[in-house]
Amino acid sequence: MRLYSIRVVMGILVLAVFGLQLLMSPIAASSIDASVEIKPETLNVKENRGGVITAFIEFHDSQYNVSDINFTSIELQVDIITAVGSTEPIRCILADDKLVAKFDASEVAGLIRNTLGHMQPTPPKAERRLVVKGTVSGFDFEGSDWIRVILP
């Protein structure tokens, strides 16, 4: 009788463990780290007509190649707590094991202006983190760089 009770308890424990694993939601995969360098390093959000912001993207992990990036998935965002939108590149070029993505500077300046608090005093110069996201070989990647911003 005692052996039967032990088997029943063990069976219930096994079912409980497997049942919990089936009910658990899958863990989201983190994005692949990309090295991103943004040029120019300073952006005047008031005077930027016709200019471009250039992002140089590369992977340090040899498992991924910039030539496998889905160009239509690339977007640039201003890193803040609440998303204010993103912009897509106007041109992408492969050069020297890097992907060079060019963004319209006036669109980037508009995103930065949208991050400014309306009733909040802002210094004439500030820094903003620009984040470039996309997919490579079906996986998400993300990288960022800081730029100085001259505010209106």
FENJO-V154718 format. One record per pair of residues at least 12 apart in sequence whose C-alpha atoms are under 10 Angstrom apart, sorted by sequence separation. I is the first residue (numbers start at 1). J is the second residue. If there is no record, write none. Layout:
[[I,J] [I,J]]
This chain:
[[40,52] [41,53] [74,86] [75,87] [76,88] [89,101] [90,102] [91,103] [131,143] [132,144] [39,52] [40,53] [41,54] [74,87] [75,88] [76,89] [88,101] [89,102] [90,103] [91,104] [115,128] [130,143] [131,144] [132,145] [39,53] [40,54] [74,88] [75,89] [88,102] [89,103] [90,104] [130,144] [131,145] [38,53] [39,54] [40,55] [73,88] [74,89] [88,103] [89,104] [129,144] [130,145] [131,146] [38,54] [39,55] [72,88] [73,89] [87,103] [88,104] [112,128] [129,145] [130,146] [37,54] [38,55] [39,56] [71,88] [72,89] [87,104] [112,129] [128,145] [129,146] [130,147] [36,54] [37,55] [38,56] [71,89] [74,92] [87,105] [112,130] [128,146] [129,147] [36,55] [37,56] [38,57] [88,107] [127,146] [128,147] [129,148] [35,55] [36,56] [37,57] [71,91] [72,92] [87,107] [88,108] [127,147] [128,148] [35,56] [36,57] [37,58] [55,76] [71,92] [86,107] [87,108] [126,147] [127,148] [128,149] [34,56] [35,57] [36,58] [71,93] [86,108] [108,130] [126,148] [127,149] [34,57] [35,58] [36,59] [85,108] [87,110] [125,148] [126,149] [127,150] [34,58] [35,59] [86,110] [87,111] [125,149] [126,150] [127,151] [33,58] [34,59] [35,60] [76,101] [85,110] [86,111] [124,149] [125,150] [126,151] [33,59] [34,60] [67,93] [75,101] [84,110] [85,111] [123,149] [124,150] [125,151] [32,59] [33,60] [34,61] [67,94] [74,101] [76,103] [84,111] [85,112] [123,150] [124,151] [125,152] [33,61] [66,94] [67,95] [71,99] [75,103] [83,111] [84,112] [123,151] [124,152] [32,61] [66,95] [84,113] [85,114] [122,151] [123,152] [34,64] [67,97] [69,99] [71,101] [78,108] [84,114] [85,115] [122,152] [66,97] [67,98] [77,108] [78,109] [83,114] [84,115] [101,132] [32,64] [34,66] [65,97] [66,98] [67,99] [76,108] [80,112] [83,115] [65,98] [66,99] [78,111] [79,112] [82,115] [55,89] [65,99] [66,100] [77,111] [78,112] [81,115] [54,89] [76,111] [77,112] [80,115] [116,151] [53,89] [56,92] [78,114] [79,115] [52,89] [54,91] [55,92] [56,93] [57,94] [78,115] [112,149] [52,90] [54,92] [56,94] [58,96] [59,97] [113,151] [56,95] [58,97] [59,98] [112,151] [113,152] [57,97] [58,98] [59,99] [109,149] [56,97] [57,98] [58,99] [56,98] [57,99] [58,100] [109,151] [55,98] [56,99] [57,100] [55,99] [56,100] [57,101] [88,132] [55,100] [56,101] [86,131] [87,132] [54,100] [55,101] [56,102] [86,132] [54,101] [55,102] [86,133] [53,101] [54,102] [55,103] [80,128] [52,101] [53,102] [54,103] [79,128] [80,129] [52,102] [53,103] [54,104] [78,128] [79,129] [80,130] [51,102] [52,103] [53,104] [54,105] [78,129] [79,130] [80,131] [51,103] [52,104] [53,105] [77,129] [78,130] [79,131] [51,104] [52,105] [53,106] [77,130] [78,131] [79,132] [50,104] [51,105] [52,106] [53,107] [76,130] [77,131] [78,132] [49,104] [50,105] [51,106] [52,107] [53,108] [76,131] [77,132] [48,104] [49,105] [50,106] [51,107] [52,108] [53,109] [75,131] [76,132] [77,133] [48,105] [49,106] [75,132] [76,133] [47,105] [48,106] [49,107] [74,132] [75,133] [76,134] [47,106] [48,107] [74,133] [75,134] [45,105] [46,106] [48,108] [49,109] [73,133] [74,134] [44,105] [45,106] [48,109] [73,134] [74,135] [36,98] [38,100] [43,105] [44,106] [45,107] [47,109] [72,134] [73,135] [74,136] [35,98] [36,99] [37,100] [38,101] [39,102] [43,106] [45,108] [46,109] [71,134] [72,135] [73,136] [36,100] [38,102] [45,109] [46,110] [70,134] [71,135] [40,105] [43,108] [44,109] [45,110] [69,134] [70,135] [71,136] [79,144] [43,109] [45,111] [69,135] [70,136] [74,140] [76,142] [78,144] [79,145] [45,112] [46,113] [68,135] [69,136] [70,137] [73,140] [74,141] [75,142] [76,143] [77,144] [79,146] [45,113] [68,136] [69,137] [70,138] [74,142] [76,144] [78,146] [43,112] [66,135] [67,136] [68,137] [69,138] [70,139] [66,136] [67,137] [68,138] [69,139] [65,136] [66,137] [69,140] [64,136] [65,137] [69,141] [64,137] [63,137] [55,130] [57,132] [64,139] [55,131] [56,132] [55,132] [44,125] [43,125] [59,141] [42,125] [42,126] [43,127] [59,143] [42,127] [43,128] [57,142] [58,143] [41,127] [42,128] [57,143] [57,144] [55,143] [55,144] [55,145] [38,129] [38,130] [37,130] [38,131] [36,130] [38,132] [36,131] [37,132] [36,132] [35,132] [34,132] [34,133] [33,133] [34,134] [32,133] [31,133] [32,134] [31,134] [32,135] [47,150] [31,135] [32,136] [41,145] [42,146] [43,147] [44,148] [45,149] [46,150] [47,151] [41,146] [42,147] [43,148] [44,149] [45,150] [46,151] [47,152] [35,141] [36,142] [37,143] [38,144] [39,145] [41,147] [42,148] [43,149] [44,150] [45,151] [46,152] [32,139] [33,140] [34,141] [35,142] [36,143] [37,144] [38,145] [39,146] [40,147] [41,148] [42,149] [43,150] [44,151] [45,152] [31,139] [32,140] [33,141] [34,142] [35,143] [36,144] [37,145] [38,146] [39,147] [40,148] [41,149] [42,150] [43,151] [44,152] [30,139] [31,140] [32,141] [33,142] [34,143] [35,144] [36,145] [37,146] [38,147] [29,139] [30,140] [31,141] [32,142] [33,143] [34,144] [35,145] [36,146] [37,147] [29,140] [30,141] [31,142] [32,143] [33,144] [30,142] [31,143]]
